[in-house]
């Protein structure tokens, strides 16, 4: 269990009345990506989180290598994985991808990302609710260390969407649940392994992510009512690994509004986690960059907050189609008879189809979006369709 490393005693001073130009609530992938975009603005940026930066890992921490390279985070990589394997009750297939995954060290990645955030300030504080908005547009955020105010506020706090109302509440909300263990590993393996077996989980999948000295083995269920501890232990035993060092979390599988009550939402708080795959790290980077660019347009005087909110929401909604396709597949694939699923995976195994399918998947949040050439303050934001063309 993670021990909360927040300020205590004499260090736990009140933040009541603190003001900033930008307040980013949440200091994981999405929040840090937003702050990174504001590094050169000279603005007063305050990032707050219940935990210290890099303290609380909640995912398998694997991401397309191209994204880690694009953000200058290569030093955090623990193991590169150029293959994926898919196992069903009747067969197993192995694909060489047109790009690779990399497992990474969560703490190191967050520290590297924070180092790119310029003069942004960080404080540990638990965000409790959205407060009042002043006549001048300043928004209050209530924390356990007092009320903090800023005209530009970002919720990157995860699936709870704390600065929204009403909040999501599992198991009724459209959330998946995942749990994984981290047994010791010998560093072997070059694939991200997936199991699609109803004997493991009725609607979902199991995974193994080699990560250097450890393996990240887990199970995700699209049905939030179904518990996943027993399946996770069973998969670990099948792989002859000890079920140790547990971590788990809920993750969304439906895109949500990117703005509400003059607040920007990014990462899991906006449902920026692909259905079917449950991948949410590169999308957190991607939408965090997009959000940061809109905030930067306000700080630079090129737009007001209302225009930035509208532009970001338009960008967010522009991705409804790929998210809807992935959600439809999430519903379809668990319903397929195992032999039909095995046949489908075999057909997809043609390298040309693999390249096309996984190329499409990567282009829904392409690493080209993080390229320095697109950081020009006057450059318009581009969406998934344009990124697909750029990547060809």
Secondary structure as GFF3:
##gff-version 3
##sequence-region A 1 392
A	DSSP	three_ten_helix	9	11	.	.	.	ID=ss1
A	DSSP	beta_strand	18	25	.	.	.	ID=ss2
A	DSSP	alpha_helix	29	37	.	.	.	ID=ss3
A	DSSP	beta_strand	45	49	.	.	.	ID=ss4
A	DSSP	beta_strand	62	64	.	.	.	ID=ss5
A	DSSP	alpha_helix	65	70	.	.	.	ID=ss6
A	DSSP	three_ten_helix	74	76	.	.	.	ID=ss7
A	DSSP	beta_strand	77	87	.	.	.	ID=ss8
A	DSSP	beta_strand	92	104	.	.	.	ID=ss9
A	DSSP	alpha_helix	106	115	.	.	.	ID=ss10
A	DSSP	beta_strand	121	124	.	.	.	ID=ss11
A	DSSP	beta_strand	127	133	.	.	.	ID=ss12
A	DSSP	beta_strand	139	143	.	.	.	ID=ss13
A	DSSP	beta_strand	146	155	.	.	.	ID=ss14
A	DSSP	beta_strand	175	181	.	.	.	ID=ss15
A	DSSP	beta_strand	191	195	.	.	.	ID=ss16
A	DSSP	beta_strand	204	211	.	.	.	ID=ss17
A	DSSP	beta_strand	214	221	.	.	.	ID=ss18
A	DSSP	alpha_helix	229	238	.	.	.	ID=ss19
A	DSSP	beta_strand	247	252	.	.	.	ID=ss20
A	DSSP	beta_strand	259	260	.	.	.	ID=ss21
A	DSSP	beta_strand	263	265	.	.	.	ID=ss22
A	DSSP	three_ten_helix	267	270	.	.	.	ID=ss23
A	DSSP	alpha_helix	281	299	.	.	.	ID=ss24
A	DSSP	alpha_helix	305	317	.	.	.	ID=ss25
A	DSSP	alpha_helix	320	333	.	.	.	ID=ss26
A	DSSP	alpha_helix	338	348	.	.	.	ID=ss27
A	DSSP	alpha_helix	351	363	.	.	.	ID=ss28
A	DSSP	three_ten_helix	367	370	.	.	.	ID=ss29
A	DSSP	three_ten_helix	372	375	.	.	.	ID=ss30
A	DSSP	alpha_helix	384	391	.	.	.	ID=ss31
###
